Amino acid sequence: MTAPRAERWQPDVSVVVPVRNRARLIDACVASVLETGYPADRLEVIVVDNASTDETPEVLARFGGRIRVVREAQRGPAAARNAGLRAARGEVAAFTDSDCVVAADWVARLVAPLGDVAVGAAGGCIRARPDGNDIEHFGERIHDHAKAIHYFRPAYVITMNLACPLALLRAIGGFDERLLRCEDVDLAYRIAQAGRTLAYVPDATVYHNNRRTLVSLMAEGWAHGFHAMKLARLHRAYQRRLAGTEPAAAPACARTAFSRTLDPRQERLYWLFFDGAKRAGKALGYLRAGKLHEAA
């Protein structure tokens, strides 16, 4: 059995934030990362500007030397995050998204499980904005990181609240830039197949701007279904091998206590819209995914 590192392990951390055309949100995101209380001499914040055409570069310039800004012309979150990984100097790479705000102590809490060298990725709790509407709070059910890690088989992680050893990410080739979505699921599969475990960290919280209308909720469901078919082309054997297997005994913290209780009928309606759009996306994605498979 692999022994954990020292209890007060405090690695150098590179936080990577990809952004494209989010001038309205990126200021709060970056400020929250800088204010987590992690030692400044052990923290670097890398914001990857993915060819923004709005005022995002001007907003980032206001932070001056407190952050590093990397430009990446190739579109897509995988390409942007890989650009951040190439620039990173920390022992651990942590990720959040430009439409998130992280909680106090987020960095320290999220990276703590990686003190055990058997752990290949740590994912934290993803919350809706406290003042969000019911559809936004329903989004916590979609982005349920505890369920993704402890109950889904194969398990997966979500990049809006994720940390991994930088050396491991580089060893497995980073993110697959052929994937415009589900690149975090693909990464989790490869981390697991490299013999590392995934850890859920319930007290490492980010607040995400979830979809707030039924139309945008359906668009998210469609995107999930469409891009999942590309993922299936790459990992069909692995998915089939683990599908239906019993998850290991999970700790009590593995069951998410959502921040807002929804009316059961309302919640069923939201699932109906989301899952219906997801099935439609899968149908089209199945037809289109062959091109990715041929290029692999």
Stockholm file with secondary structure:
# STOCKHOLM 1.0

chainA/1-296         MTAPRAERWQPDVSVVVPVRNRARLIDACVASVLETGYPADRLEVIVVDNASTDETPEVLARFGGRIRVVREAQRGPAAARNAGLRAARGEVAAFTDSDCVVAADWVARLVAPLGDVAVGAAGGCIRARPDGNDIEHFGERIHDHAKAIHYFRPAYVITMNLACPLALLRAIGGFDERLLRCEDVDLAYRIAQAGRTLAYVPDATVYHNNRRTLVSLMAEGWAHGFHAMKLARLHRAYQRRLAGTEPAAAPACARTAFSRTLDPRQERLYWLFFDGAKRAGKALGYLRAGKLHEAA
#=GR chainA/1-296 SS CCCBCCTTCCCCEEEEEEESSCHHHHHHHHHHHHTSCCCGGGEEEEEEECSCCSSHHHHHHTTGGGSEEEECCSCSHHHHHHHHHHHCCSSEEEEECTTEEECTTHHHHHHGGGGBTTEEEEEEEEEECTTCCHHHHHHHHHTCHHHHHHTSSSCCCCTTEEEEEHHHHHHTTSSCTTCSSSHHHHHHHHHHHTTCEEEEEEEEEEEECCCCSHHHHHHHHHHHHHHHHHHHHHHHHHHHHHTTCCCCCCCGGGSCCCSSCCCHHHHHHHHHHHHHHHHHHHHHHHHHTHHHHHHC
#=GC SS_cons         CCCBCCTTCCCCEEEEEEESSCHHHHHHHHHHHHTSCCCGGGEEEEEEECSCCSSHHHHHHTTGGGSEEEECCSCSHHHHHHHHHHHCCSSEEEEECTTEEECTTHHHHHHGGGGBTTEEEEEEEEEECTTCCHHHHHHHHHTCHHHHHHTSSSCCCCTTEEEEEHHHHHHTTSSCTTCSSSHHHHHHHHHHHTTCEEEEEEEEEEEECCCCSHHHHHHHHHHHHHHHHHHHHHHHHHHHHHTTCCCCCCCGGGSCCCSSCCCHHHHHHHHHHHHHHHHHHHHHHHHHTHHHHHHC
//
